[in-house]
Amino acid sequence: MLKVTDLAVRYGRIHAVQSVSARLEGGEVLLLAGLNGAGKSSFVRAVAGLVPIASGKVELGGRDITGLPLHRLDGVALLPEGRVLAPSLTVGETLKLGGGAAGRAVLRGRKDEVLERLPELAGRLGQRAGTLSGGEATMLALGRALMAGPRLLLLDEPTLGLSPAATERVFEILARLRREGLGMVLVEQNLRRAHALADRVLVLRRGRALHRGPAGETGDAQALEDLVFTDQEEGAL
């Protein structure tokens, strides 16, 4: 489904991602793990066409999408870090915006599906996005992404700053989406929950791939945490 080959992202002299490759099949979840600054968000943003790609190739379903902007990536949607909602728009308006140029009948069907998955939004369609709690705003950002009807969902820190209850709800929804066959690339600091959800794991360290493979190859969640945070311990020496 998604194949990334030798991806490199640079910001001036900073090499944020250095020759990283990854893949996932339809319905799989790829977890990107690593410390802050490891290159996880840059990887996701490069796949989404939001930052220039210095070199490498990104393919979706065999189609070369390298460098294409997000609005031209049919079948791909993004839940960005920080949610990035327009506070003056209502919940209903935000969902409609997520559907892009889809026809009225398609939008109506997608909206019904989103509200069935995320019933907490159903009673808030007229509420301004800026008045939502953190958990509600995350639900809205997720609903906006799903309105695009994606085959691949890119998620950058979806539970950042959320309460334990809201975090649990997010992972409950992601587990359902996985069962329904939606492919996902997930950047997430809650490694224990994310590891349980993931089919594949890519661990980044200073922009390079430290480990890549099936989730079971890293052992349990504790072993994954040890692998990621060893970098922090070495940096302190």
N, C-alpha and C positions, 0 to 999 in steps of 0.2 A: 504493500500500500504506500508507505512512505519510505523513501531511500535517500539518505544524505551521505554524500561521498566527499571526503577530504575538505570539509567546510572550514573556511578561515574568515574571521571578522577582525578588522583593525579599526581603531580610532586614533588616527595619527600614528604615533610610534607605539601605541599600546596594542599588543596582540591579544585581543579578548578571547578569541577562539582560534585554535591552531590545528588544522588538518584533522578534524574530528569527523568520524563516520558513524552512522547509526541507521537502523531500520526498524520498522514494525509492520506487522501484517494487519489486515482489517480486523477490527474489534479488539486489538491488543492495547495495553497501556504501557508506555515507555516512561519510566521515572528518571528524571535528571536530578542527580544528587551532587552535592558539593558545598563548600563553604561560600560565604558571600564573596563575590569577585571571581568565582571560578569560571564564569562564562555561561552559566545556565540561561539567564535571561537573554543574553546576546544570541545564543543558539536559537532560542524560540523566536526572537524578533527577526532573525535572519530568515528562518523558515517562512515566517509570515510576511516577508518582504518589507519590513519596517526599517531595516538598517542595510546598508550596502554590503554585499558579499565580496570579499577580496579575491577569493578563489574557491573552487569546489562546485558541487552540483547538488540540487535538490529536485527529487522526482516524486510525483504523487500519482499512483496508479499507472506508472510507466510514462507519464507526461513530464517533460522538463518544465519546472516552475521556478527555476533559479532567478531570483531578483524580481519576480512579478509582485506588484503591490497587493495588499490584502484584498482590496475590493475586486481584484481580478482573479482571485484564487477560488474558483468554484469548488465547493465542498470543504472549505477550510474556514474555521471560525476561531476567534481568540478571546479568552478572558484574561485581560492584561493585569499586571500587578497594580494594586490600588484601585481596581475596578473601572476607573475613568468614566464616570457617569456625568451627564449634564444635569446639574442639580435643579434647573428650572423646568425640565421636562417631566411629565407625569410617567408613572409606570407604564401605562398603556402606550404613550407616545414613544417611550424608549424601546419597548418591544417591537413596535411597528418599524422603528428605525433599523432595528437589527435584521429585519426581513429584506432590506435593500429594495431592489427593483422588482421583486416578485409580484405576481398578479394578486388581485384582491382575494380570489378564492384560495390561492395557495397560502397567503398570509393568514387568512381566517383559520385554515386547517392547522397551520403551524402554531398559531396562537392557542388553539384549543389543546394541542398536544403539550405545549409548554405549561399551560395552566393546570393540566392534569398531572404533570410531573411535579410542578411547583405550586401547589394549591395555596401556599401562603401569599402568593401575589394576586390571587383572584379578587380578594376584597380590597385591593389597594390600587386598582387601575387608574383611579383619578388622583392619587396622591403624588406629590412632587418627589422626585428621586432624592433630592437633598434633605428630605425629612426622614428618610429611612434609617433604621439602625444598621450597624455594620453587617450583621447577618442577613438582614433583608436586602441590603444593597448588593451583597454577594449573590443572593438568589436572583436579583434583577439582572446583574451582569451576566450570570449564567444563562438566564432566560433570553437575554438579548443575543447571546452567542448562538443558542439553539434555534432562534428564529431564522438563522441563515440556512437551516437544514443541512448541517455539515456531516461529512463522513469522517473528518478529522477535527478534533477539538484540541487547541493549544491552551494550556492553563498555567499561568505564571503566578505562583503563590496564592491560590484561591482562599486559603484559610488564614492568611496573615492578619493578625490582630483580632481574630474572632474568639469568642468564648468557647469553652469546651463543648457546650451544647450545640452551638452553631457549627463548630468544626465537625462534630458527629453527623449533623444533618448534611453537610456538604459531602462527606464521604459516603453517606447513605445514597445520595443522588448519583454520585459518580459510579458507585457499584452497580446501580440500576442501569445507567447508560452503557457501562461495559457489558452487562448481560444482554443489552439490546443490540450490541454489535458496533457501537461507536468507538472508533480509534481515538486514543488520547496521548498527547505528550504532556507530562505533568512535572512542573517544578514545584517542589513542596518541602518545607523544612520539617514537617511532622513525618519523619522517616518511618516510624513504626506503622502508622496508618497507611502511608503511601506504599510501603513495601508489601503490605498485605494485599493491596489492590493491583500492583504492577505485575506485568508479564515479563518485562525486560527492564534492565537497569543500566544506565550510563552514568558513571561517576566521573566528574570533571575535576581537575586540579590545575589551577593556573592556566586555564584555557585548553588543556590537553586531556585526552581520554585516559583516565587511570584504570578504569575497568569498564567492560562492555560485555553484556551477555544476558541469559535468562535470569530472572530474579532469584531462582533457587541457587544459582552459582555463588551468590554472595553469602549464602548461609541464611541465618535468621536476621531480623531487624537489628539486633544488637551488633551482629558482625558488620552489617552495613554502616551503622553509626560509628563503629570503631574504625572502619576504613576511611570514612569521610573526615572524622575529627582527629585522626592521627596527623593530618596535615597541620592542624592548628597547634598541636603539641610540638611538632618539629619546628614550627615557626617561632616558638617561644624559647627554643634552646639557644 
